[in-house]
């Protein structure tokens, strides 16, 4: 009896240890700790450490969170199974109520790995979203990633896409930043002149895309602007005279790293240089006031709504309200206006709204920007894309007005419109017989409930392990009691 009891106890102890190892492997120490398909369930990970995970089934989402104890910059190195599935990565900040997207990247199924650009962040906690839509017949697609972090004090800190979130910089000091993702990104900086004088802006970049630089006051009044084109490594602006006060710099572009410096010279510079660089009487500006973020003078020019063209799932659904487009009547005086250039677009401004007048590039695929220089793009003028090479055009939902024959459809142009479901662009395309490719907003689900099938499966798995472990402990207690009783009887 004694020997049998020992064998039974040994077997149960082994089973108990195995159960604990399974529990720890699947939940406690595993990198992809399910359920983590909501931002409130994000798995905690460390920077500069390789993390392993997988997307399962037809659709899966994994959230991870990491904390930076000091300002610096990060990049994400992502690897996955080649050919099985594409993944979508997004970085968010989250205050417990609202999640704001910082950047987004696609890692296509034909790519084994992807490393993002460096992204400057302040100290705090951030969230990495990874989603995958496995091919039919593929039950699981594994991946691994590493958040590379370097402490630094001379980098921008996202999210600085609004003027009231501008990063403070010093004169004659190099500062680093990046315009993240395939969508146009905006970085605001501010500096203070203690004495009147002349400044110029020196910008260097990696030539991946053109960079657009603006010097302005808080109320949006532009004092200087210049473009560093894709094929140019560096450019210095013309010199401008400024009174003492606080000024703002906006740098806009696509998926590119840069550094810049505000160069200052005292107002004692020779008058001949002043005449050469300014050619006109210096503009006198008063020190701008700095309203609190809750009451800025300018309308917030950039939306923080999370959007994605990545395939949607039942976990990310919302009621879509259709918007009827407005017909745009072009002013008769538009021909007399001095059109501005942004990339391959010509545009002008009416009532603080950007109007795309025409496209003069040679691309077959074109994306309309959401903003230009801090103003919303709200309209596409008549005949803007008539007789162009464009075959497919992506239109953001902020564009609500369209002129007659905006895409040359009356002349037989066959252009496909890529737009959000329920947008004014969809309404225009349907009413004018244009092909449509719909995308759906990928809004974050921050519900604390666990009603999704994947969550239910993971919760069931957790309950099985917990109750199984409890049962084993009870059995061990009973056996120990029997052994002690058996000894006393002997």
Secondary structure as GFF3:
##gff-version 3
##sequence-region A 1 490
A	DSSP	alpha_helix	2	23	.	.	.	ID=ss1
A	DSSP	pi_helix	24	28	.	.	.	ID=ss2
A	DSSP	three_ten_helix	39	41	.	.	.	ID=ss3
A	DSSP	beta_strand	43	44	.	.	.	ID=ss4
A	DSSP	beta_strand	50	56	.	.	.	ID=ss5
A	DSSP	beta_strand	60	68	.	.	.	ID=ss6
A	DSSP	beta_strand	72	80	.	.	.	ID=ss7
A	DSSP	beta_strand	87	94	.	.	.	ID=ss8
A	DSSP	beta_strand	99	107	.	.	.	ID=ss9
A	DSSP	beta_strand	113	115	.	.	.	ID=ss10
A	DSSP	beta_strand	119	121	.	.	.	ID=ss11
A	DSSP	beta_strand	124	132	.	.	.	ID=ss12
A	DSSP	beta_strand	140	151	.	.	.	ID=ss13
A	DSSP	three_ten_helix	163	165	.	.	.	ID=ss14
A	DSSP	beta_strand	167	168	.	.	.	ID=ss15
A	DSSP	beta_strand	175	179	.	.	.	ID=ss16
A	DSSP	beta_strand	185	193	.	.	.	ID=ss17
A	DSSP	beta_strand	197	205	.	.	.	ID=ss18
A	DSSP	beta_strand	211	216	.	.	.	ID=ss19
A	DSSP	beta_strand	222	228	.	.	.	ID=ss20
A	DSSP	beta_strand	234	236	.	.	.	ID=ss21
A	DSSP	beta_strand	240	242	.	.	.	ID=ss22
A	DSSP	beta_strand	245	253	.	.	.	ID=ss23
A	DSSP	beta_strand	256	266	.	.	.	ID=ss24
A	DSSP	alpha_helix	271	278	.	.	.	ID=ss25
A	DSSP	three_ten_helix	293	295	.	.	.	ID=ss26
A	DSSP	beta_strand	326	327	.	.	.	ID=ss27
A	DSSP	three_ten_helix	332	336	.	.	.	ID=ss28
A	DSSP	beta_strand	340	342	.	.	.	ID=ss29
A	DSSP	beta_strand	345	350	.	.	.	ID=ss30
A	DSSP	beta_strand	353	359	.	.	.	ID=ss31
A	DSSP	beta_strand	365	367	.	.	.	ID=ss32
A	DSSP	beta_strand	371	372	.	.	.	ID=ss33
A	DSSP	beta_strand	375	380	.	.	.	ID=ss34
A	DSSP	beta_strand	392	394	.	.	.	ID=ss35
A	DSSP	beta_strand	401	402	.	.	.	ID=ss36
A	DSSP	three_ten_helix	409	411	.	.	.	ID=ss37
A	DSSP	beta_strand	416	420	.	.	.	ID=ss38
A	DSSP	alpha_helix	424	431	.	.	.	ID=ss39
A	DSSP	beta_strand	435	439	.	.	.	ID=ss40
A	DSSP	alpha_helix	453	489	.	.	.	ID=ss41
###
